[in-house]
Amino acid sequence: MKDTLGVLLAGGAGERLYPLTRDRAKPAVTFGGIYRIIDITLSNCINSDLRRVYILTQYKALSLNRHIREGWNIVAREMGEFVEVLPPMKRVSEQWYQGTADAVYQNIYSIGSEQPKHVLILSGDHIYKMNYGRMLKQHEDSGADVTLATIQIDPAETYRFGVVDVDRDSRVIGFLEKPQETTLRSPYNPEKVCGSMGVYLFNTDVLIPVLLKDAEDPDSSHDFGKDILPKMVDEYRVYAFDFVDENKKEALYWRDVGTLEAYYEANMDIVSVSPVFNLYDKDWPIRTHQRQYPPAKFVFAEAGRTGQALDSIVSSGCIISGSTVRNSVVSPDVRVNSYSEVDDSILFSHVNIGRHCRIRRAIIDRDVHIPEGTTVGYDTEADRQRYFVTESGITVVTRDYSLFENPVTVDYFTSE
């Protein structure tokens, strides 16, 4: 992987994760208590021995930049290794990033300065475990100009994916962008369809002229999946790499957590008795930056006032004080006070749940104080008057949403 440069796209607005992305970039959203979404892909890079990574940011990137600076300055710069944030510089355009391909094109000078043989394009908002070295080996063995990672999906799911037509030699012969239905079937499994994972490995001497040509096309949306790759099929050697999951479970795990429902379900999987996505695999560690907090504490063993957490993740610095937490993800420095109940919820850092509260199927953003006696998640219509509620009934409480007549005072300068 020494001749490969990773380019991690982390600049999307994350509109489908609103309001969690109102003040932060989507890859910076908390996941699994102590992680950020971007940590999963960065861990894949480190575990794959990919040690040169550019992170392309754009929208609301302050907390993401801080997280990368504090948590990912772990490689040897004196050996040419780096994990570096590249903000939009408008060096070759007067526009902000217009699409995934345009984001890479606008950083073409930074890519060229590293003189990589290969460029690996990655997304910062997917949850999966993948050894990119396996993909590189197939890429080189097949003599490919570009290789894209695919995953086997049910035909009923094609509306969510770019669908790839692959022949028996793994060569790509066509694309369909999120079709409602298709007759295409995978050469690896006749009951499945090959869906694109948004992971692309290019030879640099192929990528740069293709990006230049696309940038000059006024009819292009400047997206890899919609524009670049479909046009390359007839002129270049385009191959598919069938996803090999390092998660070591029977079912392949790859999740796009770009919607509140998908994000919620991915977190709820982690707290299940036998989660599909395994955070505890020592052979494929997921790393992050953690601030120094004391251990989690559970206090009071009185009848009706027992501090306990069941089927839950509880992070450092938390105090479960005479309350009950069930099937929930509790991030660092959270306090749940006496006689309260929290069920099926995600609590971000620095949340304080007052006494006698009942919280169910909720996402509570960082720094939110829930006043004593508050009920969230039990009356959808009442919640809609105060908070953001998804179509499936997940209630999202953020720092600026009114909690009764006196909204919480927010210090926007506190670090996330």
C-alpha positions in Angstrom: 0.0 0.0 0.0 3.0 2.3 0.0 2.3 3.4 -3.5 -1.4 4.1 -2.8 -2.9 7.4 -1.6 -6.3 7.3 0.2 -8.7 10.2 -0.5 -11.6 10.1 2.0 -14.6 12.2 1.0 -16.0 13.9 4.1 -17.5 17.1 2.8 -21.2 16.2 2.3 -23.9 18.3 3.9 -25.5 15.3 5.5 -29.0 16.6 5.0 -30.7 13.3 5.6 -29.1 13.2 9.1 -30.5 16.6 10.1 -30.7 17.9 12.8 -27.6 15.9 14.0 -25.7 17.6 11.1 -26.9 21.1 11.7 -23.7 22.0 13.6 -21.3 19.3 12.5 -20.2 17.3 9.4 -21.8 13.9 9.0 -18.6 12.0 9.5 -18.2 13.7 12.8 -21.5 12.4 14.2 -21.1 10.2 17.3 -21.3 6.4 16.7 -21.3 3.6 19.2 -20.7 5.8 22.2 -17.1 6.7 21.9 -16.5 6.8 18.1 -17.2 9.2 15.2 -18.6 7.7 12.0 -15.3 8.6 10.2 -13.3 6.4 12.6 -14.6 3.3 11.0 -13.1 4.1 7.6 -9.9 5.5 9.0 -9.5 2.3 11.1 -9.9 0.3 7.9 -7.1 2.4 6.4 -4.7 1.8 9.3 -5.6 -1.9 9.5 -4.9 -2.2 5.8 -1.5 -0.5 6.1 -2.7 2.5 4.1 -0.8 5.3 5.8 -1.2 8.2 3.4 -4.7 9.6 3.6 -6.2 13.0 2.6 -9.6 13.9 4.1 -11.6 16.2 2.0 -13.9 18.4 4.1 -16.3 21.1 3.3 -19.5 21.7 5.4 -19.3 22.5 9.2 -16.0 20.7 9.6 -14.7 22.4 12.9 -15.4 19.4 15.2 -14.3 16.9 12.5 -11.0 18.8 12.0 -10.4 18.9 15.8 -11.2 15.1 16.1 -8.7 14.3 13.3 -6.0 16.5 14.8 -6.4 15.1 18.3 -7.1 11.5 17.5 -5.4 10.6 14.3 -1.9 12.1 14.5 -0.6 8.6 14.9 1.4 7.9 11.8 5.1 8.5 11.1 5.5 11.8 9.2 9.2 11.4 8.9 8.5 8.3 6.8 6.1 10.1 4.5 2.9 9.0 6.3 0.0 11.3 7.1 -3.7 11.6 7.9 -4.3 15.1 6.7 -7.4 17.3 6.4 -7.7 19.3 3.1 -10.3 22.1 3.3 -11.8 23.5 0.0 -9.2 25.8 -1.5 -10.9 26.6 -4.9 -7.5 26.2 -6.5 -8.9 25.0 -9.8 -12.4 26.3 -9.6 -14.5 29.1 -8.2 -17.2 26.6 -7.0 -17.6 24.6 -3.9 -17.4 20.8 -4.5 -20.1 20.0 -7.0 -19.9 16.2 -6.6 -17.6 13.4 -5.5 -15.5 13.6 -8.7 -15.3 17.4 -8.5 -14.1 17.2 -4.9 -11.2 15.0 -6.0 -10.6 17.1 -9.1 -10.3 20.3 -7.1 -7.5 18.6 -5.1 -5.7 17.3 -8.1 -2.5 19.2 -7.3 -2.3 17.8 -3.8 -2.8 14.3 -5.2 -0.2 14.8 -7.9 2.4 16.1 -5.4 2.4 12.8 -3.6 3.1 10.9 -6.9 1.0 7.8 -5.9 0.7 4.9 -8.3 -2.9 4.3 -7.1 -5.6 6.5 -5.6 -8.2 4.9 -3.4 -11.4 6.9 -3.2 -13.4 6.3 0.1 -16.5 7.7 1.8 -16.5 8.9 5.4 -20.0 7.9 6.3 -20.1 4.1 5.9 -19.9 1.4 8.6 -18.0 -1.7 7.5 -14.7 -3.6 7.9 -12.6 -4.0 4.7 -8.9 -4.8 4.0 -8.1 -2.5 1.1 -5.0 -4.5 0.5 -7.1 -7.4 -0.8 -8.7 -5.0 -3.3 -5.3 -3.7 -4.4 -4.0 -7.2 -5.0 -6.9 -8.1 -7.3 -6.5 -4.7 -9.0 -2.9 -5.4 -9.9 -3.4 -9.1 -10.7 -6.2 -8.3 -13.2 -4.3 -5.4 -14.8 -7.3 -3.1 -14.1 -7.3 0.6 -14.7 -10.0 1.1 -12.0 -11.6 -1.4 -9.6 -14.7 -0.7 -7.6 -15.9 -2.6 -4.5 -19.3 -4.3 -4.7 -21.5 -6.1 -2.2 -24.1 -8.7 -2.9 -27.6 -7.2 -2.3 -31.1 -8.4 -2.6 -32.9 -7.4 -5.9 -35.5 -5.6 -3.8 -32.7 -3.2 -2.5 -31.5 -1.9 -5.8 -33.3 1.4 -5.4 -30.7 2.3 -2.7 -27.6 1.4 -4.7 -25.7 2.0 -7.8 -26.1 -1.4 -9.5 -23.1 -2.9 -11.4 -23.3 -5.3 -14.3 -20.4 -7.7 -13.9 -19.3 -10.6 -16.1 -17.9 -14.0 -15.0 -14.3 -12.6 -15.1 -15.3 -9.8 -12.7 -15.1 -7.2 -15.4 -17.7 -4.4 -15.2 -19.8 -4.1 -18.4 -22.4 -1.6 -17.2 -24.0 0.5 -14.5 -27.5 1.4 -13.4 -28.0 4.2 -10.9 -30.5 3.2 -8.2 -33.0 1.4 -10.4 -36.4 0.6 -8.9 -36.0 -2.9 -10.3 -33.5 -4.8 -12.5 -33.1 -8.2 -14.2 -29.3 -8.1 -13.6 -27.9 -10.8 -11.4 -24.5 -11.3 -9.8 -22.1 -13.8 -11.3 -21.1 -14.7 -7.8 -24.7 -15.5 -6.6 -27.6 -15.8 -9.1 -30.0 -14.7 -6.4 -28.2 -11.4 -5.7 -27.2 -8.2 -7.4 -23.9 -6.4 -7.3 -24.3 -3.1 -5.6 -21.6 -0.4 -5.5 -20.1 0.3 -2.1 -18.7 3.7 -3.1 -15.0 2.5 -2.9 -13.0 3.1 -6.0 -9.3 2.2 -6.7 -7.8 4.1 -9.7 -4.4 4.0 -11.4 -3.3 7.6 -11.0 -2.3 7.9 -14.7 -5.9 7.0 -15.5 -7.7 9.0 -12.8 -6.1 12.4 -13.6 -7.0 12.6 -17.3 -10.5 11.3 -16.6 -11.1 14.0 -14.0 -9.8 16.7 -16.3 -12.2 15.5 -19.1 -15.1 15.4 -16.7 -14.4 18.9 -15.3 -14.7 20.3 -18.9 -18.1 18.6 -19.5 -20.9 21.1 -18.8 -23.5 18.3 -18.8 -21.8 16.3 -16.1 -22.9 16.2 -12.4 -19.3 15.4 -11.6 -20.0 12.3 -9.7 -18.0 9.0 -9.8 -21.0 6.7 -9.8 -23.2 8.7 -12.2 -20.7 10.1 -14.6 -17.1 9.0 -14.4 -17.4 5.2 -14.1 -20.2 4.6 -16.6 -18.2 6.4 -19.3 -15.1 4.4 -18.5 -16.5 1.0 -19.2 -15.9 0.9 -23.0 -12.5 2.6 -22.9 -10.8 1.3 -19.8 -10.4 -2.0 -17.9 -13.0 -1.6 -15.1 -13.2 -4.5 -12.7 -15.3 -5.3 -9.6 -13.9 -6.4 -6.3 -16.5 -8.6 -4.4 -16.5 -7.4 -0.8 -14.6 -9.6 1.7 -15.9 -8.8 5.1 -13.3 -8.6 7.9 -16.2 -8.6 10.4 -16.1 -12.4 10.5 -19.9 -12.9 10.7 -22.1 -15.0 8.5 -23.9 -12.0 7.0 -21.9 -9.3 5.2 -22.0 -6.0 7.1 -21.9 -2.7 5.2 -24.2 0.2 6.2 -24.7 3.6 4.8 -25.8 5.5 7.9 -26.8 8.6 6.0 -30.4 8.7 7.3 -31.6 9.0 10.9 -33.3 5.6 10.7 -30.2 3.8 9.4 -28.0 5.6 11.9 -30.4 4.6 14.8 -30.6 1.0 13.7 -26.8 0.7 13.3 -26.4 1.9 16.9 -29.1 -0.4 18.2 -27.4 -3.4 16.5 -24.2 -2.7 18.6 -26.1 -3.0 21.9 -27.7 -6.3 21.0 -26.6 -9.5 22.7 -24.9 -10.7 19.5 -24.3 -7.6 17.4 -23.7 -8.1 13.7 -21.0 -5.4 13.7 -18.3 -6.5 16.2 -16.5 -3.7 18.0 -14.6 -6.2 20.2 -12.5 -7.9 17.5 -8.8 -7.6 18.5 -7.7 -8.6 15.1 -9.5 -5.6 13.5 -9.5 -2.8 16.1 -11.6 0.3 15.7 -9.7 3.3 17.1 -10.7 6.8 18.0 -9.7 9.7 20.2 -11.0 9.7 23.8 -10.7 12.4 26.4 -9.7 11.4 29.9 -12.8 10.6 32.1 -13.1 8.5 35.2 -14.7 5.1 34.9 -18.5 4.7 34.6 -20.3 4.4 37.9 -23.7 2.9 38.9 -25.0 4.0 42.2 -27.9 3.3 44.6 -29.1 -0.2 45.2 -32.4 0.7 46.9 -35.7 -0.8 45.9 -37.2 1.4 43.1 -33.9 3.4 42.9 -31.3 1.0 41.5 -28.6 2.4 39.2 -28.4 -0.1 36.4 -27.8 -0.5 32.6 -29.1 -3.5 30.8 -28.1 -4.5 27.2 -26.4 -1.2 26.8 -23.1 0.5 26.1 -22.0 2.9 28.8 -18.9 5.0 28.2 -16.4 6.5 30.5 -17.4 9.4 32.8 -21.0 8.3 33.0 -23.0 8.1 36.2 -26.2 6.0 36.2 -27.6 7.3 39.5 -30.6 5.4 40.8 -32.0 5.1 37.3 -32.4 2.4 34.7 -31.0 2.4 31.2 -32.0 -0.4 28.8 -30.9 -1.2 25.2 -29.2 2.2 24.8 -25.9 3.7 23.8 -24.6 6.2 26.4 -21.6 8.4 25.3 -19.0 9.8 27.6 -19.8 12.1 30.5 -23.5 11.5 30.7 -25.6 11.5 33.9 -28.9 9.8 34.3 -30.5 10.8 37.6 -32.7 9.0 40.1 -36.0 7.4 39.1 -35.5 8.0 35.4 -35.8 5.4 32.7 -34.0 5.4 29.3 -35.0 2.8 26.7 -33.9 2.2 23.2 -32.0 5.5 22.9 -28.7 7.1 22.0 -27.3 9.7 24.4 -24.5 11.9 23.1 -21.7 13.3 25.3 -22.4 15.6 28.3 -26.1 14.9 28.4 -27.9 15.3 31.8 -31.2 13.5 32.3 -33.1 15.0 35.3 -35.0 13.0 37.9 -38.3 11.2 37.1 -37.8 11.4 33.3 -38.9 8.8 30.8 -37.0 8.6 27.5 -37.8 6.1 24.7 -36.6 5.7 21.1 -34.8 9.0 21.2 -31.5 10.5 20.1 -30.3 13.2 22.6 -27.7 15.5 21.2 -24.6 16.6 23.2 -24.9 19.2 26.0 -28.6 18.8 26.3 -30.1 19.0 29.8 -33.5 17.2 30.1 -35.5 18.9 32.9 -36.9 16.8 35.8 -40.1 15.0 34.9 -39.7 15.2 31.1 -41.2 12.5 28.9 -39.8 11.9 25.4 -40.8 9.3 23.0 -44.2 8.3 24.4 -46.4 10.8 22.6 -45.4 11.4 19.1 -47.7 14.3 18.4 -46.6 16.1 21.6 -43.0 15.5 20.7 -43.5 17.0 17.3 -44.4 20.3 19.0 -41.1 20.5 20.7 -38.5 18.3 18.9 -37.6 16.8 15.6 -39.4 13.4 15.0 -38.7 11.1 12.1 -41.5 9.3 10.1 -40.7 6.1 12.0 -41.1 7.9 15.4 -37.5 8.4 16.5 -37.4 11.7 18.5 -34.3 13.8 18.2 -33.6 16.4 20.9 -30.9 18.9 20.0 -29.5 21.8 22.0 -31.6 24.5 20.4 -35.0 22.8 20.7 -37.2 24.3 23.3 -37.5 22.2 26.5 -40.6 23.8 28.0 -40.7 27.6 28.1 -37.0 28.1 28.8 -34.7 26.5 26.2 -31.3 25.3 27.2 -28.5 27.8 27.0 -25.9 26.6 24.6 -22.2 27.4 24.6 -21.3 26.8 21.0 -17.6 27.3 21.7 -17.3 24.2 23.8 -15.3 21.5 22.1 -17.3 18.5 20.8 
